[in-house]
Amino acid sequence: MGFPENGSSEKPFKFLIYGRTGWIGGLLGKLCESKGIDFDYGSGRLENRLSLESDIAAVKPTHVFNAAGVTGRPNVDWCESHKVETIRTNVAGTLTLADVCRGRGLVLINYATGCIFEYDAAHPMESGVGFKEEDTPNFTGSFYSKTKAMVEELLKNYENVCTLRVRMPISSDLANPRNFITKITRYDKVVNIPNSMTILDELLPISIEMAKRNLTGIWNFTNPGVVSHNEILEMYRDYIDSNFTWKNFTLEEQAKVIVAPRSNNELDANKLKKEFPELLSIKESLIKHVFEPNKKTVAA
């Protein structure tokens, strides 16, 4: 799982981060600052090999982090009508960065997605049976997910890459429009399906530690267990806004207002939990990292 050592007491860590203007990329920079880790943001475009080589030559990093990519604005439906742009960054760009890093003997921490699976007969909803790292993606409902599954399969051949399957990311910043909680509190109606999710406040520091340990391969990068939309909104009501109400609708009703289907699944987080035993379950992490720090109601 490891890769030849980069970074030590003799040679301090130096991170090169792609995705400066993105949510995760921005949070990574702040984390490095708080931890006293030297870092620079990459200025090159992922699909431009020469610009990546120039960045690496200038920064001389011990590790590279890829938090750049196309998710679409306001959501992944954008990718359905911008397929070439999606391929350029999510496939060609990510592969180019992995290849450049491999040539320099650098570990690449790649923030990928776990939205490449959907519940099936072998992994039924609420069964507790999650998809494992070695399982083959079975969700191709959106073009975004299709490109992400393609690139994950190809990246298996790069022994220097650590692929982190992020899902429905959540942070304590409830004003951020990319935050899954913020999204669903603003929707007119929400579906109610249990899912694996990623609490960034807990997991992004773990990804930095994974880089320091030179861990590679595929990792389900979610908190253990699942949580449903309604369970999150109930917490939101109990901790943040006691007057908050919401309406549910079915997947069939949701399908009428979105272009591409959405992924719903449980990922098995045992591999990550074994490496980081302190990892909290999704509901524990939500309370500790998101709702307690933002608590506004008296009753909670």
ZAMIVEX-698116 format. One line per 3 residues: number of its first residue (from 1); for each residue z negated, x, y negated of N, C-alpha, C. Coordinates in steps of 0.001 Angstrom, whole numbers, plus 500000, padded with zeros to 6 digits. Example, Ala and Ser with C-alpha at 12.3 -4.5 7.8 and 13.67 -1.06 7.14 Angstrom:
REM residues 2
1> 492200 513190 505690 492200 512300 504500 492200 513200 503300  492920 512850 502250 492860 513670 501060 492130 512900 499970
END
This chain:
REM residues 300
1> 500000 500818 501205 500000 500000 500000 500000 500855 498741  499550 502092 498890 499447 502927 497691 500716 503691 497415  500708 504431 496325 501847 505236 495913 501265 506572 495472
4> 502035 507668 495535 501499 508969 495115 500759 508868 493781  499620 509542 493720 498711 509384 492577 499363 509681 491225  499169 508769 490310 499516 508972 488907 498259 508698 488105
7> 497918 509584 487197 496725 509373 486384 495497 509900 487103  494727 510732 486432 493500 511282 487004 492645 511767 485857  491507 512388 486185 490636 512905 485126 491330 514035 484365
10> 492202 514770 485085 492923 515852 484414 494079 515303 483575  494695 514244 484090 495828 513636 483388 495479 512172 483111  495029 511845 481907 494572 510476 481634 495696 509449 481749
13> 495290 508208 481946 496258 507122 482077 497011 506895 480774  498292 506603 480931 499120 506233 479780 500068 505142 480274  499915 503958 479716 500698 502825 480178 501872 502530 479253
16> 502997 502202 479868 504178 501726 479131 504353 500262 479501  504290 499387 478495 504305 497942 478734 505558 497301 478159  506251 496530 478980 507390 495732 478505 506956 494270 478378
19> 507395 493639 477300 507018 492246 477056 506078 492099 475877  506263 492944 474876 505387 492955 473693 505234 491585 473051  506344 490838 472951 506303 489545 472252 505893 488395 473162
22> 505706 488687 474448 505313 487650 475394 503807 487466 475453  503395 486414 476094 501973 486079 476196 501205 487127 477002  501667 487392 478232 500962 488353 479086 501067 489763 478510
25> 502237 490123 478011 502412 491450 477418 501474 491680 476239  501313 490657 475411 500403 490761 474269 498959 490923 474710  498562 490134 475716 497196 490226 476235 496927 491584 476883
28> 497939 492132 477552 497785 493444 478185 497492 494529 477155  498213 494480 476040 497984 495455 474973 496562 495367 474436  496093 494148 474220 494718 493956 473721 493688 494461 474736
31> 493982 494220 476020 493085 494705 477074 493007 496226 477082  494148 496875 476962 494181 498340 476940 493387 498870 475748  493556 498232 474593 492801 498644 473405 491298 498528 473657
34> 490883 497407 474253 489445 497186 474481 488881 498157 475514  489728 498621 476429 489274 499542 477475 489500 501007 477102  490083 501239 475927 490344 502611 475504 491444 503290 476294
37> 492372 502501 476820 493497 503060 477580 494678 503276 476647  495236 504471 476649 496389 504787 475816 497609 504026 476338  498349 503381 475444 499528 502633 475877 500544 502551 474748
40> 501770 502279 475138 502845 501995 474185 503645 500831 474736  504244 500070 473829 505179 499029 474247 506570 499629 474334  507326 499219 475352 508707 499654 475471 509562 498954 474431
43> 510503 499673 473873 511407 499071 472885 512781 498778 473488  513042 499338 474675 514351 499154 475307 514513 497779 475926  515774 497364 476081 516071 496115 476796 516090 496413 478284
46> 515532 495525 479080 515433 495781 480521 516784 496044 481165  517820 495360 480690 519128 495514 481332 519877 496759 480856  519285 497496 479899 519921 498696 479356 519227 499939 479914
49> 519821 500502 480949 519192 501620 481662 518889 502810 480749  519824 503141 479882 519621 504292 478993 518425 504089 478072  518241 502849 477604 517114 502588 476702 515781 502691 477445
52> 515772 502321 478721 514543 502452 479523 514223 503921 479785  515256 504697 480103 515056 506126 480337 514562 506821 479074  515072 506364 477939 514634 506916 476656 513167 506608 476389
55> 512762 505368 476673 511356 504974 476502 510442 505854 477343  510809 506027 478619 509966 506781 479541 509892 508255 479137  511009 508795 478681 511015 510190 478238 510121 510379 477017
58> 510112 509395 476130 509325 509498 474895 507835 509256 475147  507521 508271 475973 506120 507862 476179 505409 508711 477241  506174 509163 478236 505613 509906 479370 504451 509140 480025
61> 504725 507936 480497 503644 507113 481054 503228 507551 482449  502009 507147 482832 501574 507317 484222 501909 506058 485018  502014 504915 484328 502314 503638 484966 503127 502773 484008
64> 503945 501903 484586 504763 500979 483780 504415 499551 484184  504328 498675 483173 504019 497254 483393 505174 496412 482881  505653 495512 483705 506727 494612 483265 506222 493184 483108
67> 506002 492805 481847 505624 491423 481532 506727 490764 480719  507923 491359 480789 509082 490779 480092 509835 489893 481065  510546 488937 480539 511331 488059 481406 511632 486764 480701
70> 512554 486023 481281 512968 484743 480715 512294 483622 481495  511459 482842 480799 510879 481655 481435 511490 480397 480852  512118 480548 479668 512764 479401 479034 511883 478753 477986
73> 512487 478263 476945 511775 477532 475896 512408 476159 475739  511632 475093 475739 510173 475083 475854 509677 475229 477289  510581 475184 478266 510164 475315 479675 511340 475801 480515
76> 511128 475863 481826 512140 476444 482718 513446 475635 482767  513454 474429 482246 514710 473667 482205 515781 474415 481410  515350 475223 480442 516279 476025 479622 517165 476896 480515
79> 516564 477435 481576 517300 478346 482468 518458 477646 483182  518361 476336 483352 519419 475586 484036 520734 475631 483253  520634 475732 481939 521841 475764 481093 522089 477147 480495
82> 521280 478144 480888 521448 479518 480400 521322 480472 481590  522185 480256 482580 522047 480988 483841 522356 482473 483715  523377 482818 482948 523731 484236 482814 522622 484998 482085
85> 522076 484398 481029 520984 485039 480294 519759 485231 481201  519515 484247 482048 518381 484319 482971 518590 485447 483988  519800 485545 484532 520112 486615 485486 520006 487988 484818
88> 520513 488074 483603 520552 489375 482902 519157 489992 482811  518170 489191 482439 516818 489723 482288 516030 489690 483587  515984 488536 484252 515106 488368 485406 515580 489096 486654
91> 516872 489286 486776 517396 489965 487967 517876 491374 487621  518929 491457 486830 519495 492774 486500 518472 493654 485777  517762 493066 484815 516797 493837 484032 515630 494331 484862
94> 515046 493449 485639 513882 493824 486454 514259 494883 487484  515417 494716 488122 515865 495704 489111 516151 497055 488460  516721 497028 487279 517009 498286 486573 515719 499027 486249
97> 514719 498296 485764 513442 498928 485435 512786 499500 486703  512814 498749 487786 512239 499237 489050 512936 500512 489508  514261 500538 489357 515049 501685 489808 514781 502918 488948
100> 514694 502715 487644 514399 503833 486732 513009 504389 487041  512034 503494 487234 510673 503942 487535 510616 504706 488856  511341 504211 489852 511351 504897 491148 511890 506314 491006
103> 512943 506463 490195 513524 507784 489983 512566 508754 489322  511588 508218 488594 510596 509054 487908 509262 509117 488664  509219 508486 489851 507985 508506 490635 506869 507690 490010
106> 507241 506604 489317 506259 505787 488609 506012 504442 489290  504737 504058 489382 504395 502717 489862 504758 501711 488777  505404 500615 489190 505732 499522 488279 504907 498301 488681
109> 504056 497845 487772 503321 496594 487976 504199 495480 487407  504701 494633 488288 505662 493609 487874 505030 492217 487964  504856 491587 486797 504303 490228 486779 505405 489256 487145
112> 505331 488761 488372 506366 487887 488925 505827 486458 488962  506331 485644 489877 505867 484258 489957 505619 483837 491395  504665 482934 491555 504434 482317 492845 505092 480948 492930
115> 505860 480601 491881 506571 479313 491869 507875 479411 492651  507764 479985 493856 508920 480147 494737 508637 479497 496087  507537 478730 496116 507146 478009 497322 506859 476557 496974
118> 506965 475680 497978 506510 474302 497826 505864 473870 499132  504901 472961 499019 504221 472451 500209 505250 472019 501256  504969 472345 502530 505862 471924 503616 505012 471578 504842
121> 505668 471321 505951 504965 470874 507168 503957 471910 507661  504282 473185 507476 503379 474240 507938 502290 474563 506905  502505 474104 505667 501539 474350 504587 501339 473043 503815
124> 500689 472061 504446 500541 470753 503801 499562 470802 502621  499775 469893 501683 498881 469773 500542 497453 469488 501008  496498 470161 500387 495060 469981 500648 494642 470354 502066
127> 495447 471191 502720 495113 471641 504082 494314 472937 504057  494374 473651 502928 493738 474956 502850 494586 476059 503451  495759 475697 503947 496690 476692 504512 497666 477106 503422
130> 497490 478323 502921 498335 478789 501821 499450 479701 502297  500449 479848 501432 501543 480782 501731 501036 482207 501567  501410 483060 502520 500990 484456 502489 502063 485331 501832
133> 501680 486575 501565 502586 487507 500891 503889 487717 501660  503803 487690 502987 505000 487981 503792 505864 486750 504054  505411 485583 503632 506192 484367 503860 507470 484353 503013
136> 508500 483729 503563 509789 483634 502869 509773 482449 501899  510147 482671 500641 510168 481574 499664 510976 480376 500161  510471 479172 499911 511153 477961 500383 511475 476986 499245
139> 511220 477426 497997 511500 476531 496865 512648 477087 496038  513728 476319 495944 514884 476736 495142 515294 475615 494189  514323 474763 493853 514632 473594 493032 515068 473908 491621
142> 514560 475015 491062 514960 475400 489703 515698 476732 489750  516612 476931 488813 517352 478189 488772 516410 479350 488482  515410 479112 487639 514397 480124 487334 513751 480621 488630
145> 513273 479702 489451 512611 480081 490706 513581 480769 491662  514810 480301 491663 515832 480894 492534 516040 482369 492196  516133 482692 490897 516328 484096 490493 515088 484925 490823
148> 513922 484338 490665 512686 485072 490933 512546 485380 492429  512957 484452 493287 512910 484697 494730 513910 485784 495122  515094 485751 494500 516118 486778 494773 515583 488167 494459
151> 515007 488303 493279 514569 489624 492830 513354 490092 493623  512478 489170 494036 511343 489581 494859 511822 490180 496175  512798 489539 496803 513339 490027 498072 513934 491429 497912
154> 514678 491648 496839 515284 492959 496605 514235 494021 496292  513192 493627 495548 512151 494590 495166 511322 495070 496348  511383 494361 497472 510664 494813 498677 511136 496205 499098
157> 512355 496554 498710 512917 497846 499086 512459 498984 498181  511753 498652 497090 511255 499667 496158 509768 499893 496428  509477 501048 497038 508098 501317 497455 507166 501587 496278
160> 507727 501697 495070 506918 501967 493883 506519 500712 493124  506951 499545 493600 506723 498306 492842 505559 497490 493394  504727 497029 492464 503637 496110 492788 504026 494753 492197
163> 504359 493810 493071 504802 492483 492638 503620 491523 492634  503298 490985 491469 502161 490074 491317 502681 488652 491137  502406 487799 492113 502864 486400 492050 501882 485570 491211
166> 502215 485411 489952 501405 484622 489010 501792 483149 489142  500807 482232 488980 501123 480805 489009 500376 480047 487926  501103 479208 487200 500503 478294 486222 499410 478985 485419
169> 499744 480074 484706 498714 480891 484064 497881 480133 483035  496594 480470 483066 495593 479841 482200 494801 480948 481519  494456 480745 480242 493551 481683 479572 492526 480909 478765
172> 491563 481631 478209 490517 481009 477396 491031 480607 476016  492250 481023 475681 492852 480655 474395 493513 479287 474527  492732 478243 474235 493229 476887 474437 494178 476424 473330
175> 494437 477297 472348 495402 476953 471298 496789 477488 471639  496876 478298 472697 498157 478914 473043 499053 477920 473775  500256 477665 473259 501150 476671 473871 501643 477052 475264
178> 501519 478329 475651 501950 478744 476996 500865 478495 478045  499645 478288 477583 498508 478062 478469 498715 476751 479235  498583 476804 480560 498805 475601 481377 497910 474442 480932
181> 496664 474743 480593 495755 473682 480148 496257 473052 478852  496661 473901 477914 497176 473395 476636 498395 472520 476859  499267 472953 477752 500474 472176 478058 500122 470784 478556
184> 499247 470721 479564 499017 469410 480177 498176 468486 479291  497378 469062 478376 496635 468186 477455 497558 467566 476409  498740 468150 476243 499684 467645 475239 500768 466746 475825
187> 500833 466695 477142 501843 465842 477771 501461 464362 477626  502457 463507 477552 502206 462059 477534 501620 461609 478866  502197 462154 479950 501715 461834 481295 501753 463098 482146
190> 500850 463160 483126 500824 464326 484013 500822 463865 485469  501409 464693 486336 501270 464455 487769 499878 464941 488166  499449 464649 489352 498128 465087 489802 498257 465703 491185
193> 498484 467020 491202 498744 467726 492460 497929 469016 492490  497214 469277 493582 496461 470535 493681 497408 471735 493747  497061 472786 493021 497899 473984 492962 497053 475242 492861
196> 497618 476342 493320 497039 477655 493038 497384 478024 491608  496436 478649 490911 496649 479029 489517 496039 480390 489232  496436 480974 488102 496022 482321 487720 495208 482267 486431
199> 493932 482662 486502 493093 482750 485300 493272 484160 484737  494020 484266 483652 494385 485575 483110 493179 486387 482663  492151 485731 482115 490968 486456 481639 490319 487250 482773
202> 490409 486739 483982 489850 487442 485135 490866 488353 485805  492111 487904 485907 493084 488629 486729 493841 489744 486011  494048 489633 484697 494751 490737 484021 493964 492053 484093
205> 492633 492036 483897 491893 493293 484095 492034 493826 485522  492127 492922 486488 492319 493341 487881 493682 494020 488048  494695 493525 487344 496028 494154 487459 496008 495584 486910
208> 495203 495833 485884 495063 497200 485361 494389 498080 486403  493374 497534 487066 492701 498286 488123 493653 498546 489296  494538 497593 489590 495518 497782 490657 496444 498940 490327
211> 496820 499044 489043 497656 500179 488627 496906 501484 488837  495653 501521 488435 494851 502745 488587 494730 503145 490053  494701 502147 490932 494617 502420 492381 496000 502658 492998
214> 497034 502565 492175 498416 502745 492644 498765 501818 493803  498336 500575 493700 498654 499589 494728 500086 499097 494544  500769 498893 495651 502159 498423 495588 502353 497293 496597
217> 503578 496778 496657 503859 495666 497562 503656 494330 496865  503747 493248 497645 503615 491893 497098 502164 491429 497186  501691 490800 496106 500335 490263 496051 500373 488849 495485
220> 499725 487907 496197 499509 486581 495619 498450 486745 494540  498864 486589 493291 498008 486929 492150 497416 485667 491535  496637 484968 492360 495997 483729 491935 494535 483754 492366
223> 493729 482941 491711 492349 482781 492166 492351 482005 493475  491430 482295 494379 491383 481575 495658 491170 480069 495471  491820 479306 496345 491670 477858 496314 492692 477182 495424
226> 492532 475873 495269 493441 475084 494439 492635 474199 493491  493311 473742 492451 492719 472787 491517 493827 471834 491091  493481 470579 490906 494495 469589 490523 494528 469403 489011
229> 495609 468789 488535 495734 468479 487112 494545 467658 486634  494215 466615 487394 493110 465734 486979 491773 466468 486947  491548 467355 487904 490295 468114 487911 490173 468989 486663
232> 491284 469596 486255 491267 470404 485030 491021 469524 483810  491701 468399 483755 491546 467514 482596 490147 466889 482545  489539 466689 483694 488153 466216 483713 487216 467281 483127
235> 487461 468537 483485 486676 469635 482904 486899 469708 481392  488147 469530 480995 488482 469567 479563 487709 468472 478822  487687 467297 479409 486947 466176 478802 485447 466493 478750
238> 484914 467049 479843 483469 467289 479921 483001 468432 479023  483851 469443 478844 483445 470623 478076 483977 470658 476642  485161 470089 476427 485838 470287 475143 485903 469025 474288
241> 486384 467945 474864 486613 466729 474083 486214 465501 474893  485027 464971 474608 484496 463866 475411 485314 462588 475275  486181 462528 474243 487020 461337 474041 488406 461483 474643
244> 488647 462608 475300 489996 462875 475818 490347 461930 476971  491540 461388 476912 492043 460541 478000 493452 460991 478381  493889 460612 479551 495240 460977 479989 495759 459934 480958
247> 497071 459993 481167 497720 459075 482101 498463 459886 483157  498422 459407 484375 499158 460046 485461 500482 459340 485725  501412 460095 486316 502606 459480 486875 503015 460228 488133
250> 503919 459646 488889 504297 460209 490189 505357 461294 490029  505568 462044 491100 506633 463054 491089 507988 462405 490845  508165 461208 491386 509439 460488 491207 509636 460110 489737
253> 508551 459704 489091 508630 459371 487662 508832 460633 486821  508172 461729 487234 508330 462993 486518 509779 463479 486585  510399 463277 487745 511774 463755 487951 512757 463170 486937
256> 512424 462014 486399 513324 461364 485440 513284 462005 484059  512244 462791 483767 512107 463376 482424 512232 464900 482413  512524 465501 483571 512769 466940 483631 514133 467187 484270
259> 514703 468342 483979 516022 468680 484520 515890 469234 485939  514976 470184 486108 514805 470844 487406 513459 470495 488020  513404 470316 489332 512118 470069 490000 511152 471234 489770
262> 509854 470957 489923 508826 471978 489744 508174 472323 491082  507711 473546 491176 507056 474040 492380 505586 473609 492417  505134 473145 493579 503719 472856 493810 503323 473512 495127
265> 502272 474348 495106 501889 475036 496337 500486 475609 496274  500034 476046 497437 498810 476852 497527 499195 478220 498062  498781 479269 497355 498995 480631 497826 497700 481146 498443
268> 497826 481879 499517 496683 482477 500203 496282 483746 499444  495078 483753 498867 494639 484885 498037 493725 485852 498788  493712 485775 500115 492793 486618 500891 493044 488110 500719
271> 494298 488500 500588 494616 489925 500431 494010 490467 499137  494158 489708 498047 493602 490125 496755 492071 490099 496794  491508 489077 497429 490053 488936 497536 489453 490089 498342
274> 490173 490549 499346 489685 491664 500157 489642 492949 499333  490628 493139 498481 490681 494334 497619 489688 494225 496468  489479 492979 495990 488566 492734 494868 487590 491613 495252
277> 486525 491946 496002 485608 490926 496531 484929 490079 495447  484885 490604 494229 484231 489865 493134 485082 488719 492592  486321 488602 493051 487250 487571 492568 486677 486173 492771
280> 486637 485394 491704 486078 484040 491756 487104 483026 492240  486612 481938 492820 487500 480833 493189 488052 480207 491909  489119 479462 492022 489786 478913 490843 488840 478041 490004
283> 488054 477200 490643 487171 476304 489871 486022 477065 489222  485479 478054 489930 484424 478897 489347 484963 479685 488158  486172 480218 488318 486771 481025 487254 487096 480182 486027
286> 487588 478970 486259 487870 478058 485145 486619 477821 484304  485504 477557 484974 484265 477281 484244 483762 478533 483529  483702 479652 484244 483142 480878 483657 483995 481457 482531
289> 485321 481516 482762 486186 482239 481822 486857 481362 480772  486972 480065 481048 487718 479192 480137 486835 478137 479476  486156 477338 480291 485466 476187 479714 484096 476512 479116
292> 483316 477355 479759 482015 477712 479170 482177 478405 477801  483098 479390 477687 483250 480047 476375 483759 479110 475284  484451 478045 475657 485021 477106 474686 484207 475822 474534
295> 483068 475769 475194 482288 474533 475286 481972 473930 473917  482291 472645 473777 482050 471939 472519 481212 470678 472696  481226 470137 473895 480464 468888 474115 479008 469213 474424
298> 478135 468263 474198 476701 468448 474413 476333 468204 475869  477030 467287 476474 476659 466831 477821 476948 467848 478918  477977 468672 478722 478430 469562 479810 477341 470534 480248
END
